[in-house]
Amino acid sequence: MWDLKAVDEKEFYEKVLNCKKPVFIDFWAVWCPPCRMMEPLLNDIMNMYKDRVEFIKVNVDINKKIAKDYDIQGVPSYMIIKGKKKIKEIIGASSKKQLADLIEEAIEIINNDREE
């Protein structure tokens, strides 16, 4: 079962952008087989990083404004944001290591920005 929280546009713009933690966004669509294929792996990643990162999913067909605002060209797409700032992203089905690297690199960028 898919444990990532689905958000709508209102919740995204009111709560997600104000989250204190970095936010991992899974941009997906119902009609996308690779999106469904990635679900178990994303649950594993979420369980590994849930104390350091907030995880959500955004259906690009329902939430077109969010997809447009973040220039989503294909699904699945995975992005880390902090506030309104896009930190890192991967487009397409990815390995567990690629997603873990995405998160680690984004956390490092955020921490380095904080130190400056």
N, C-alpha and C positions, 0 to 999 in steps of 0.2 A: 504494500500500500504506500502511496505517495504521501510523505509527511510534510513536505514544504507547504508553507502557508500561501494560498492564492490571495492576491490583493486586487482591488479595483482601483480606478483612477483616483477617486476621492481619498481612499486610504493611503495610496502611494504618495500623493502630493502632500497630505497632511501629516502622516506619521513616518513613512519610510525615509523621506528626505531629512527628517529631524532625528533619526536614530543616532544614538551615541556610538554604536559599533559600526564597522564597515558592513555593507549589505551586499550579499551575493544574490544576484537576480538570475533566475532561469527564465529566459524568454522562450516560449514554447507555443505549440498549436495542437489542437486535437487531432488534426489530419496528418501529423508528422510522425512517421514510424521511428526515426532516430530519437525523437523526443521521448517516446514511450520506452525505447530500449535503454535510455540513460537513467531512468528512474531509480533502479536499485543502486547503481553506482552513486548517484547524487545523494541518496539517503545515507550511504556509507560516509561520504564526504561531510554531509551535514552533521552526523554524529561525531566525527573527528574534530570539527571546528565550532560546534554550537556555542561554546563558551566565549569565543572570540569574534564570531561573525553572526549576523542575522541572516537568515535564509528565507527568500520568498520566490514565488513564481508568478509570472505575468503572461497571461494568454494574449498573444499579439492580435488575434482576431477580435477579441472583445475590448481590448485596451489599446486601440490604435494610436491615441495621442501619446501614450508612454513610449510605444514602439517608435513613433516618429521622432519624439524628443530625443531619444537615444540612438537614432539612426540605425535601427535594426533592419538589416538587409536579408537575413535568412535565419531559419531556426533549425536546430536549437542554437541559441547564443547565450553565453554566460558572461556576466559582467559583475565587477565589484565597483560599488560607488561609496562615497563618503560625503554626506551632504548632497549637494547637487553635482558634485564632481565625479566624472568617470575616471576610475583609477586604472583598471586593466580589463581586458575582455578576450574571449575566445569565441570563434564562430565555428559551429559544427560539432558533431559528436566527438567526444574527447576521452582520453584515458583518465583513470583515477589519479595517476601521477601528474598529468597535465593540469587537472583541476586543482590538485593540492599545490602545485607550483604557482598557479594563478593566484590562489589565496595567500600563500606565503609571500610572494612578490608584492602583492597589493598591501599587505600588512607592513612590510618593510618600507614601502614608499610612504605610507601614511605616517609611520613612526619617524622616518627621516624628515618629513615635512613638519612634524610637530617639534622636532629638535631645532630647526632653523629659525 
